[in-house]
Amino acid sequence: MVYYSAEQSIYIALTGIFSALNLTCLVIAYQNDSSATVSLLAYIALVYAFVADVTIFQLTFVFMELLGAAVITFFNLFTIWYKMKYGEDEDEAEKQVEE
């Protein structure tokens, strides 16, 4: 830790703070919703990774990499939307079957 510059130390501190906030939010989300929906949201980190690679590290990507990330992101968002729209109906049907 002694050899880091002030800027690097700030980045390390911010990473720790945001990581703790992320973990806290995930715990609350797992408590309040189904784990399937919350684990789908974890794939959104793929978008953040691509943005960080472009903005921080100035990396470029080939078309197939971007297409793969777009397909994963699209189907995750579609699944989340579908669960939000039709998931409640399935939960109610399961409750009726149990009764």
Biopython code that builds the backbone (N, CA, C, O; Angstrom):
import numpy as np
from Bio.PDB.StructureBuilder import StructureBuilder

atoms = [
    (1, "MET", "N", (0.816, -1.204, 0.000)),
    (1, "MET", "CA", (0.000, 0.000, 0.000)),
    (1, "MET", "C", (0.854, 1.261, 0.000)),
    (1, "MET", "O", (0.388, 2.327, -0.403)),
    (2, "VAL", "N", (2.082, 1.148, 0.443)),
    (2, "VAL", "CA", (2.959, 2.314, 0.528)),
    (2, "VAL", "C", (3.362, 2.798, -0.861)),
    (2, "VAL", "O", (3.603, 3.991, -1.052)),
    (3, "TYR", "N", (3.438, 1.903, -1.817)),
    (3, "TYR", "CA", (3.945, 2.251, -3.141)),
    (3, "TYR", "C", (2.879, 2.784, -4.098)),
    (3, "TYR", "O", (3.198, 3.168, -5.223)),
    (4, "TYR", "N", (1.621, 2.811, -3.666)),
    (4, "TYR", "CA", (0.567, 3.319, -4.531)),
    (4, "TYR", "C", (0.545, 4.842, -4.510)),
    (4, "TYR", "O", (0.845, 5.468, -3.494)),
    (5, "SER", "N", (0.185, 5.424, -5.650)),
    (5, "SER", "CA", (0.027, 6.876, -5.698)),
    (5, "SER", "C", (-1.304, 7.246, -5.055)),
    (5, "SER", "O", (-2.119, 6.374, -4.753)),
    (6, "ALA", "N", (-1.517, 8.528, -4.849)),
    (6, "ALA", "CA", (-2.760, 8.995, -4.235)),
    (6, "ALA", "C", (-3.963, 8.635, -5.110)),
    (6, "ALA", "O", (-5.016, 8.242, -4.607)),
    (7, "GLU", "N", (-3.791, 8.775, -6.417)),
    (7, "GLU", "CA", (-4.888, 8.448, -7.338)),
    (7, "GLU", "C", (-5.236, 6.966, -7.263)),
    (7, "GLU", "O", (-6.413, 6.605, -7.238)),
    (8, "GLN", "N", (-4.226, 6.111, -7.227)),
    (8, "GLN", "CA", (-4.474, 4.672, -7.120)),
    (8, "GLN", "C", (-5.129, 4.321, -5.793)),
    (8, "GLN", "O", (-6.000, 3.452, -5.746)),
    (9, "SER", "N", (-4.729, 4.974, -4.726)),
    (9, "SER", "CA", (-5.335, 4.729, -3.409)),
    (9, "SER", "C", (-6.804, 5.116, -3.405)),
    (9, "SER", "O", (-7.636, 4.427, -2.817)),
    (10, "ILE", "N", (-7.114, 6.220, -4.062)),
    (10, "ILE", "CA", (-8.522, 6.639, -4.157)),
    (10, "ILE", "C", (-9.322, 5.611, -4.944)),
    (10, "ILE", "O", (-10.433, 5.259, -4.550)),
    (11, "TYR", "N", (-8.766, 5.121, -6.059)),
    (11, "TYR", "CA", (-9.465, 4.098, -6.839)),
    (11, "TYR", "C", (-9.682, 2.827, -6.017)),
    (11, "TYR", "O", (-10.747, 2.215, -6.098)),
    (12, "ILE", "N", (-8.701, 2.430, -5.241)),
    (12, "ILE", "CA", (-8.845, 1.236, -4.399)),
    (12, "ILE", "C", (-9.931, 1.452, -3.351)),
    (12, "ILE", "O", (-10.750, 0.563, -3.116)),
    (13, "ALA", "N", (-9.944, 2.619, -2.724)),
    (13, "ALA", "CA", (-10.971, 2.915, -1.718)),
    (13, "ALA", "C", (-12.361, 2.932, -2.344)),
    (13, "ALA", "O", (-13.302, 2.373, -1.781)),
    (14, "LEU", "N", (-12.495, 3.570, -3.508)),
    (14, "LEU", "CA", (-13.802, 3.616, -4.182)),
    (14, "LEU", "C", (-14.260, 2.219, -4.601)),
    (14, "LEU", "O", (-15.445, 1.896, -4.513)),
    (15, "THR", "N", (-13.322, 1.398, -5.054)),
    (15, "THR", "CA", (-13.666, 0.027, -5.421)),
    (15, "THR", "C", (-14.206, -0.733, -4.215)),
    (15, "THR", "O", (-15.194, -1.458, -4.327)),
    (16, "GLY", "N", (-13.568, -0.570, -3.080)),
    (16, "GLY", "CA", (-14.035, -1.227, -1.861)),
    (16, "GLY", "C", (-15.409, -0.748, -1.432)),
    (16, "GLY", "O", (-16.256, -1.550, -1.038)),
    (17, "ILE", "N", (-15.635, 0.555, -1.507)),
    (17, "ILE", "CA", (-16.945, 1.118, -1.120)),
    (17, "ILE", "C", (-18.037, 0.609, -2.050)),
    (17, "ILE", "O", (-19.095, 0.179, -1.590)),
    (18, "PHE", "N", (-17.790, 0.654, -3.352)),
    (18, "PHE", "CA", (-18.806, 0.203, -4.299)),
    (18, "PHE", "C", (-19.032, -1.302, -4.222)),
    (18, "PHE", "O", (-20.150, -1.773, -4.428)),
    (19, "SER", "N", (-17.995, -2.046, -3.933)),
    (19, "SER", "CA", (-18.145, -3.494, -3.770)),
    (19, "SER", "C", (-19.010, -3.813, -2.550)),
    (19, "SER", "O", (-19.868, -4.694, -2.613)),
    (20, "ALA", "N", (-18.791, -3.107, -1.450)),
    (20, "ALA", "CA", (-19.611, -3.306, -0.256)),
    (20, "ALA", "C", (-21.064, -2.912, -0.521)),
    (20, "ALA", "O", (-21.987, -3.593, -0.075)),
    (21, "LEU", "N", (-21.262, -1.818, -1.245)),
    (21, "LEU", "CA", (-22.616, -1.388, -1.600)),
    (21, "LEU", "C", (-23.286, -2.415, -2.500)),
    (21, "LEU", "O", (-24.469, -2.711, -2.328)),
    (22, "ASN", "N", (-22.551, -2.957, -3.447)),
    (22, "ASN", "CA", (-23.073, -3.991, -4.335)),
    (22, "ASN", "C", (-23.510, -5.218, -3.544)),
    (22, "ASN", "O", (-24.596, -5.750, -3.773)),
    (23, "LEU", "N", (-22.683, -5.662, -2.628)),
    (23, "LEU", "CA", (-23.003, -6.831, -1.824)),
    (23, "LEU", "C", (-24.225, -6.589, -0.958)),
    (23, "LEU", "O", (-25.073, -7.471, -0.823)),
    (24, "THR", "N", (-24.325, -5.408, -0.370)),
    (24, "THR", "CA", (-25.483, -5.070, 0.449)),
    (24, "THR", "C", (-26.760, -5.080, -0.380)),
    (24, "THR", "O", (-27.779, -5.623, 0.046)),
    (25, "CYS", "N", (-26.703, -4.479, -1.561)),
    (25, "CYS", "CA", (-27.880, -4.451, -2.438)),
    (25, "CYS", "C", (-28.272, -5.856, -2.892)),
    (25, "CYS", "O", (-29.461, -6.165, -2.975)),
    (26, "LEU", "N", (-27.295, -6.707, -3.184)),
    (26, "LEU", "CA", (-27.608, -8.076, -3.585)),
    (26, "LEU", "C", (-28.278, -8.856, -2.460)),
    (26, "LEU", "O", (-29.216, -9.615, -2.705)),
    (27, "VAL", "N", (-27.809, -8.676, -1.242)),
    (27, "VAL", "CA", (-28.419, -9.372, -0.106)),
    (27, "VAL", "C", (-29.868, -8.943, 0.057)),
    (27, "VAL", "O", (-30.748, -9.780, 0.260)),
    (28, "ILE", "N", (-30.117, -7.648, -0.030)),
    (28, "ILE", "CA", (-31.490, -7.146, 0.084)),
    (28, "ILE", "C", (-32.352, -7.666, -1.061)),
    (28, "ILE", "O", (-33.505, -8.044, -0.854)),
    (29, "ALA", "N", (-31.793, -7.685, -2.266)),
    (29, "ALA", "CA", (-32.549, -8.170, -3.423)),
    (29, "ALA", "C", (-32.880, -9.654, -3.285)),
    (29, "ALA", "O", (-33.998, -10.066, -3.595)),
    (30, "TYR", "N", (-31.922, -10.464, -2.822)),
    (30, "TYR", "CA", (-32.185, -11.890, -2.632)),
    (30, "TYR", "C", (-33.255, -12.111, -1.562)),
    (30, "TYR", "O", (-34.023, -13.069, -1.648)),
    (31, "GLN", "N", (-33.313, -11.250, -0.574)),
    (31, "GLN", "CA", (-34.314, -11.391, 0.474)),
    (31, "GLN", "C", (-35.714, -11.034, -0.016)),
    (31, "GLN", "O", (-36.707, -11.583, 0.462)),
    (32, "ASN", "N", (-35.783, -10.115, -0.967)),
    (32, "ASN", "CA", (-37.086, -9.602, -1.392)),
    (32, "ASN", "C", (-37.616, -10.183, -2.687)),
    (32, "ASN", "O", (-38.792, -9.990, -2.995)),
    (33, "ASP", "N", (-36.815, -10.875, -3.445)),
    (33, "ASP", "CA", (-37.267, -11.382, -4.733)),
    (33, "ASP", "C", (-36.682, -12.767, -4.949)),
    (33, "ASP", "O", (-35.885, -13.256, -4.148)),
    (34, "SER", "N", (-37.086, -13.381, -6.032)),
    (34, "SER", "CA", (-36.570, -14.713, -6.327)),
    (34, "SER", "C", (-35.106, -14.622, -6.745)),
    (34, "SER", "O", (-34.682, -13.641, -7.355)),
    (35, "SER", "N", (-34.358, -15.638, -6.415)),
    (35, "SER", "CA", (-32.935, -15.621, -6.721)),
    (35, "SER", "C", (-32.678, -15.682, -8.223)),
    (35, "SER", "O", (-31.634, -15.221, -8.685)),
    (36, "ALA", "N", (-33.606, -16.239, -8.991)),
    (36, "ALA", "CA", (-33.415, -16.318, -10.438)),
    (36, "ALA", "C", (-33.367, -14.924, -11.064)),
    (36, "ALA", "O", (-32.522, -14.658, -11.919)),
    (37, "THR", "N", (-34.250, -14.053, -10.653)),
    (37, "THR", "CA", (-34.279, -12.699, -11.206)),
    (37, "THR", "C", (-33.024, -11.929, -10.811)),
    (37, "THR", "O", (-32.432, -11.230, -11.634)),
    (38, "VAL", "N", (-32.628, -12.059, -9.563)),
    (38, "VAL", "CA", (-31.460, -11.323, -9.089)),
    (38, "VAL", "C", (-30.195, -11.820, -9.770)),
    (38, "VAL", "O", (-29.331, -11.020, -10.128)),
    (39, "SER", "N", (-30.077, -13.118, -9.950)),
    (39, "SER", "CA", (-28.873, -13.632, -10.596)),
    (39, "SER", "C", (-28.815, -13.227, -12.066)),
    (39, "SER", "O", (-27.724, -13.105, -12.623)),
    (40, "LEU", "N", (-29.963, -13.018, -12.704)),
    (40, "LEU", "CA", (-29.955, -12.492, -14.071)),
    (40, "LEU", "C", (-29.374, -11.084, -14.113)),
    (40, "LEU", "O", (-28.692, -10.716, -15.069)),
    (41, "LEU", "N", (-29.646, -10.303, -13.081)),
    (41, "LEU", "CA", (-29.127, -8.940, -13.042)),
    (41, "LEU", "C", (-27.606, -8.920, -12.936)),
    (41, "LEU", "O", (-26.974, -7.930, -13.304)),
    (42, "ALA", "N", (-27.022, -9.985, -12.446)),
    (42, "ALA", "CA", (-25.567, -10.037, -12.334)),
    (42, "ALA", "C", (-24.910, -9.981, -13.719)),
    (42, "ALA", "O", (-23.775, -9.522, -13.846)),
    (43, "TYR", "N", (-25.607, -10.441, -14.744)),
    (43, "TYR", "CA", (-25.043, -10.409, -16.090)),
    (43, "TYR", "C", (-24.943, -8.990, -16.638)),
    (43, "TYR", "O", (-24.251, -8.764, -17.630)),
    (44, "ILE", "N", (-25.613, -8.042, -16.019)),
    (44, "ILE", "CA", (-25.519, -6.653, -16.450)),
    (44, "ILE", "C", (-24.089, -6.139, -16.235)),
    (44, "ILE", "O", (-23.677, -5.162, -16.860)),
    (45, "ALA", "N", (-23.346, -6.794, -15.359)),
    (45, "ALA", "CA", (-21.946, -6.417, -15.145)),
    (45, "ALA", "C", (-21.140, -6.533, -16.432)),
    (45, "ALA", "O", (-20.106, -5.882, -16.582)),
    (46, "LEU", "N", (-21.607, -7.356, -17.356)),
    (46, "LEU", "CA", (-20.948, -7.482, -18.658)),
    (46, "LEU", "C", (-20.924, -6.140, -19.381)),
    (46, "LEU", "O", (-19.918, -5.779, -19.992)),
    (47, "VAL", "N", (-22.023, -5.405, -19.313)),
    (47, "VAL", "CA", (-22.092, -4.088, -19.949)),
    (47, "VAL", "C", (-21.096, -3.146, -19.295)),
    (47, "VAL", "O", (-20.376, -2.418, -19.979)),
    (48, "TYR", "N", (-21.058, -3.162, -17.957)),
    (48, "TYR", "CA", (-20.130, -2.283, -17.250)),
    (48, "TYR", "C", (-18.678, -2.632, -17.568)),
    (48, "TYR", "O", (-17.832, -1.743, -17.659)),
    (49, "ALA", "N", (-18.392, -3.901, -17.733)),
    (49, "ALA", "CA", (-17.031, -4.321, -18.061)),
    (49, "ALA", "C", (-16.619, -3.798, -19.438)),
    (49, "ALA", "O", (-15.495, -3.327, -19.619)),
    (50, "PHE", "N", (-17.529, -3.883, -20.401)),
    (50, "PHE", "CA", (-17.224, -3.363, -21.731)),
    (50, "PHE", "C", (-17.020, -1.848, -21.697)),
    (50, "PHE", "O", (-16.091, -1.330, -22.317)),
    (51, "VAL", "N", (-17.875, -1.150, -20.982)),
    (51, "VAL", "CA", (-17.732, 0.311, -20.886)),
    (51, "VAL", "C", (-16.408, 0.676, -20.217)),
    (51, "VAL", "O", (-15.723, 1.598, -20.660)),
    (52, "ALA", "N", (-16.047, -0.042, -19.155)),
    (52, "ALA", "CA", (-14.780, 0.233, -18.470)),
    (52, "ALA", "C", (-13.595, -0.064, -19.381)),
    (52, "ALA", "O", (-12.622, 0.690, -19.404)),
    (53, "ASP", "N", (-13.674, -1.157, -20.128)),
    (53, "ASP", "CA", (-12.582, -1.485, -21.043)),
    (53, "ASP", "C", (-12.377, -0.404, -22.091)),
    (53, "ASP", "O", (-11.244, -0.089, -22.455)),
    (54, "VAL", "N", (-13.464, 0.158, -22.570)),
    (54, "VAL", "CA", (-13.368, 1.194, -23.604)),
    (54, "VAL", "C", (-12.909, 2.522, -23.002)),
    (54, "VAL", "O", (-12.036, 3.183, -23.563)),
    (55, "THR", "N", (-13.486, 2.918, -21.867)),
    (55, "THR", "CA", (-13.195, 4.247, -21.316)),
    (55, "THR", "C", (-11.889, 4.295, -20.529)),
    (55, "THR", "O", (-11.139, 5.264, -20.638)),
    (56, "ILE", "N", (-11.614, 3.272, -19.748)),
    (56, "ILE", "CA", (-10.419, 3.314, -18.900)),
    (56, "ILE", "C", (-9.191, 2.788, -19.635)),
    (56, "ILE", "O", (-8.130, 3.412, -19.619)),
    (57, "PHE", "N", (-9.348, 1.631, -20.278)),
    (57, "PHE", "CA", (-8.194, 0.971, -20.878)),
    (57, "PHE", "C", (-8.047, 1.223, -22.376)),
    (57, "PHE", "O", (-7.087, 0.756, -22.988)),
    (58, "GLN", "N", (-8.991, 1.958, -22.976)),
    (58, "GLN", "CA", (-8.971, 2.285, -24.405)),
    (58, "GLN", "C", (-8.814, 1.036, -25.286)),
    (58, "GLN", "O", (-8.069, 1.046, -26.266)),
    (59, "LEU", "N", (-9.518, -0.025, -24.925)),
    (59, "LEU", "CA", (-9.487, -1.243, -25.726)),
    (59, "LEU", "C", (-10.512, -1.154, -26.845)),
    (59, "LEU", "O", (-11.511, -0.443, -26.735)),
    (60, "THR", "N", (-10.257, -1.872, -27.905)),
    (60, "THR", "CA", (-11.229, -1.989, -28.985)),
    (60, "THR", "C", (-11.640, -3.460, -29.097)),
    (60, "THR", "O", (-10.897, -4.360, -28.704)),
    (61, "PHE", "N", (-12.808, -3.675, -29.628)),
    (61, "PHE", "CA", (-13.353, -5.021, -29.725)),
    (61, "PHE", "C", (-13.726, -5.328, -31.161)),
    (61, "PHE", "O", (-14.061, -4.433, -31.936)),
    (62, "VAL", "N", (-13.663, -6.610, -31.506)),
    (62, "VAL", "CA", (-14.111, -7.032, -32.831)),
    (62, "VAL", "C", (-15.622, -7.208, -32.793)),
    (62, "VAL", "O", (-16.230, -7.271, -31.724)),
    (63, "PHE", "N", (-16.205, -7.283, -33.961)),
    (63, "PHE", "CA", (-17.657, -7.349, -34.077)),
    (63, "PHE", "C", (-18.251, -8.540, -33.329)),
    (63, "PHE", "O", (-19.293, -8.406, -32.688)),
    (64, "MET", "N", (-17.609, -9.693, -33.401)),
    (64, "MET", "CA", (-18.168, -10.893, -32.760)),
    (64, "MET", "C", (-18.215, -10.753, -31.241)),
    (64, "MET", "O", (-19.147, -11.256, -30.613)),
    (65, "GLU", "N", (-17.238, -10.086, -30.637)),
    (65, "GLU", "CA", (-17.260, -9.861, -29.192)),
    (65, "GLU", "C", (-18.428, -8.968, -28.805)),
    (65, "GLU", "O", (-19.140, -9.245, -27.840)),
    (66, "LEU", "N", (-18.616, -7.909, -29.556)),
    (66, "LEU", "CA", (-19.730, -7.003, -29.280)),
    (66, "LEU", "C", (-21.067, -7.677, -29.534)),
    (66, "LEU", "O", (-22.020, -7.468, -28.784)),
    (67, "LEU", "N", (-21.147, -8.476, -30.577)),
    (67, "LEU", "CA", (-22.385, -9.194, -30.865)),
    (67, "LEU", "C", (-22.714, -10.181, -29.747)),
    (67, "LEU", "O", (-23.866, -10.272, -29.323)),
    (68, "GLY", "N", (-21.724, -10.912, -29.274)),
    (68, "GLY", "CA", (-21.951, -11.854, -28.176)),
    (68, "GLY", "C", (-22.426, -11.158, -26.921)),
    (68, "GLY", "O", (-23.354, -11.632, -26.266)),
    (69, "ALA", "N", (-21.803, -10.038, -26.572)),
    (69, "ALA", "CA", (-22.232, -9.281, -25.398)),
    (69, "ALA", "C", (-23.641, -8.737, -25.585)),
    (69, "ALA", "O", (-24.433, -8.721, -24.643)),
    (70, "ALA", "N", (-23.957, -8.291, -26.802)),
    (70, "ALA", "CA", (-25.300, -7.772, -27.078)),
    (70, "ALA", "C", (-26.355, -8.866, -26.971)),
    (70, "ALA", "O", (-27.441, -8.622, -26.445)),
    (71, "VAL", "N", (-26.054, -10.059, -27.457)),
    (71, "VAL", "CA", (-27.009, -11.177, -27.376)),
    (71, "VAL", "C", (-27.260, -11.553, -25.913)),
    (71, "VAL", "O", (-28.407, -11.741, -25.506)),
    (72, "ILE", "N", (-26.194, -11.660, -25.129)),
    (72, "ILE", "CA", (-26.352, -11.994, -23.711)),
    (72, "ILE", "C", (-27.174, -10.933, -22.996)),
    (72, "ILE", "O", (-28.090, -11.257, -22.241)),
    (73, "THR", "N", (-26.849, -9.670, -23.231)),
    (73, "THR", "CA", (-27.568, -8.575, -22.573)),
    (73, "THR", "C", (-29.025, -8.545, -23.003)),
    (73, "THR", "O", (-29.909, -8.369, -22.164)),
    (74, "PHE", "N", (-29.298, -8.716, -24.305)),
    (74, "PHE", "CA", (-30.681, -8.693, -24.788)),
    (74, "PHE", "C", (-31.514, -9.783, -24.138)),
    (74, "PHE", "O", (-32.606, -9.512, -23.639)),
    (75, "PHE", "N", (-31.015, -11.010, -24.136)),
    (75, "PHE", "CA", (-31.824, -12.099, -23.588)),
    (75, "PHE", "C", (-31.971, -12.006, -22.077)),
    (75, "PHE", "O", (-32.988, -12.442, -21.538)),
    (76, "ASN", "N", (-31.001, -11.459, -21.389)),
    (76, "ASN", "CA", (-31.168, -11.233, -19.955)),
    (76, "ASN", "C", (-32.234, -10.186, -19.683)),
    (76, "ASN", "O", (-33.091, -10.378, -18.820)),
    (77, "LEU", "N", (-32.185, -9.076, -20.417)),
    (77, "LEU", "CA", (-33.208, -8.049, -20.238)),
    (77, "LEU", "C", (-34.582, -8.571, -20.642)),
    (77, "LEU", "O", (-35.576, -8.256, -19.988)),
    (78, "PHE", "N", (-34.653, -9.361, -21.705)),
    (78, "PHE", "CA", (-35.926, -9.942, -22.126)),
    (78, "PHE", "C", (-36.478, -10.875, -21.050)),
    (78, "PHE", "O", (-37.672, -10.838, -20.752)),
    (79, "THR", "N", (-35.625, -11.703, -20.472)),
    (79, "THR", "CA", (-36.071, -12.622, -19.438)),
    (79, "THR", "C", (-36.550, -11.872, -18.206)),
    (79, "THR", "O", (-37.559, -12.244, -17.607)),
    (80, "ILE", "N", (-35.832, -10.814, -17.820)),
    (80, "ILE", "CA", (-36.268, -10.005, -16.679)),
    (80, "ILE", "C", (-37.614, -9.377, -16.968)),
    (80, "ILE", "O", (-38.502, -9.400, -16.115)),
    (81, "TRP", "N", (-37.784, -8.814, -18.156)),
    (81, "TRP", "CA", (-39.064, -8.202, -18.529)),
    (81, "TRP", "C", (-40.180, -9.253, -18.503)),
    (81, "TRP", "O", (-41.263, -8.998, -17.977)),
    (82, "TYR", "N", (-39.912, -10.426, -19.069)),
    (82, "TYR", "CA", (-40.920, -11.483, -19.123)),
    (82, "TYR", "C", (-41.323, -11.919, -17.716)),
    (82, "TYR", "O", (-42.506, -12.121, -17.444)),
    (83, "LYS", "N", (-40.347, -12.063, -16.823)),
    (83, "LYS", "CA", (-40.655, -12.460, -15.449)),
    (83, "LYS", "C", (-41.466, -11.389, -14.736)),
    (83, "LYS", "O", (-42.356, -11.701, -13.944)),
    (84, "MET", "N", (-41.156, -10.116, -15.017)),
    (84, "MET", "CA", (-41.908, -9.038, -14.382)),
    (84, "MET", "C", (-43.337, -8.999, -14.899)),
    (84, "MET", "O", (-44.268, -8.726, -14.140)),
    (85, "LYS", "N", (-43.513, -9.270, -16.179)),
    (85, "LYS", "CA", (-44.852, -9.184, -16.769)),
    (85, "LYS", "C", (-45.697, -10.415, -16.471)),
    (85, "LYS", "O", (-46.873, -10.286, -16.133)),
    (86, "TYR", "N", (-45.114, -11.613, -16.591)),
    (86, "TYR", "CA", (-45.890, -12.842, -16.472)),
    (86, "TYR", "C", (-45.545, -13.671, -15.240)),
    (86, "TYR", "O", (-46.218, -14.665, -14.965)),
    (87, "GLY", "N", (-44.522, -13.288, -14.499)),
    (87, "GLY", "CA", (-44.096, -14.063, -13.343)),
    (87, "GLY", "C", (-45.119, -14.088, -12.224)),
    (87, "GLY", "O", (-45.249, -15.098, -11.532)),
    (88, "GLU", "N", (-45.856, -12.984, -12.029)),
    (88, "GLU", "CA", (-46.853, -12.928, -10.966)),
    (88, "GLU", "C", (-47.988, -13.907, -11.234)),
    (88, "GLU", "O", (-48.509, -14.519, -10.302)),
    (89, "ASP", "N", (-48.374, -14.061, -12.492)),
    (89, "ASP", "CA", (-49.433, -15.004, -12.832)),
    (89, "ASP", "C", (-49.014, -16.431, -12.493)),
    (89, "ASP", "O", (-49.826, -17.219, -12.009)),
    (90, "GLU", "N", (-47.746, -16.766, -12.746)),
    (90, "GLU", "CA", (-47.247, -18.103, -12.444)),
    (90, "GLU", "C", (-47.190, -18.339, -10.945)),
    (90, "GLU", "O", (-47.484, -19.440, -10.480)),
    (91, "ASP", "N", (-46.812, -17.309, -10.175)),
    (91, "ASP", "CA", (-46.762, -17.438, -8.723)),
    (91, "ASP", "C", (-48.149, -17.673, -8.149)),
    (91, "ASP", "O", (-48.321, -18.492, -7.247)),
    (92, "GLU", "N", (-49.148, -16.948, -8.675)),
    (92, "GLU", "CA", (-50.516, -17.132, -8.204)),
    (92, "GLU", "C", (-51.031, -18.517, -8.555)),
    (92, "GLU", "O", (-51.741, -19.123, -7.753)),
    (93, "ALA", "N", (-50.694, -19.037, -9.730)),
    (93, "ALA", "CA", (-51.129, -20.371, -10.137)),
    (93, "ALA", "C", (-50.496, -21.425, -9.233)),
    (93, "ALA", "O", (-51.161, -22.394, -8.867)),
    (94, "GLU", "N", (-49.239, -21.259, -8.869)),
    (94, "GLU", "CA", (-48.576, -22.208, -7.978)),
    (94, "GLU", "C", (-49.222, -22.212, -6.602)),
    (94, "GLU", "O", (-49.383, -23.269, -5.992)),
    (95, "LYS", "N", (-49.595, -21.031, -6.109)),
    (95, "LYS", "CA", (-50.256, -20.933, -4.805)),
    (95, "LYS", "C", (-51.602, -21.623, -4.817)),
    (95, "LYS", "O", (-51.971, -22.272, -3.838)),
    (96, "GLN", "N", (-52.348, -21.496, -5.913)),
    (96, "GLN", "CA", (-53.649, -22.146, -6.026)),
    (96, "GLN", "C", (-53.500, -23.654, -6.075)),
    (96, "GLN", "O", (-54.336, -24.366, -5.519)),
    (97, "VAL", "N", (-52.468, -24.159, -6.718)),
    (97, "VAL", "CA", (-52.231, -25.593, -6.798)),
    (97, "VAL", "C", (-51.902, -26.132, -5.412)),
    (97, "VAL", "O", (-52.358, -27.215, -5.046)),
    (98, "GLU", "N", (-51.112, -25.386, -4.634)),
    (98, "GLU", "CA", (-50.730, -25.816, -3.296)),
    (98, "GLU", "C", (-51.932, -25.877, -2.357)),
    (98, "GLU", "O", (-51.978, -26.722, -1.464)),
    (99, "GLU", "N", (-52.894, -24.996, -2.552)),
    (99, "GLU", "CA", (-54.081, -24.978, -1.675)),
    (99, "GLU", "C", (-54.968, -26.138, -2.030)),
    (99, "GLU", "O", (-56.022, -26.318, -1.421)),
]
sb = StructureBuilder()
sb.init_structure("model")
sb.init_model(0)
sb.init_chain("A")
sb.init_seg("    ")
for serial, (resi, resn, name, xyz) in enumerate(atoms, 1):
    if name == "N":
        sb.init_residue(resn, " ", resi, " ")
    sb.init_atom(name, np.array(xyz, "f"), 0.0, 1.0, " ", f" {name:<3s}", serial, name[0])
structure = sb.get_structure()
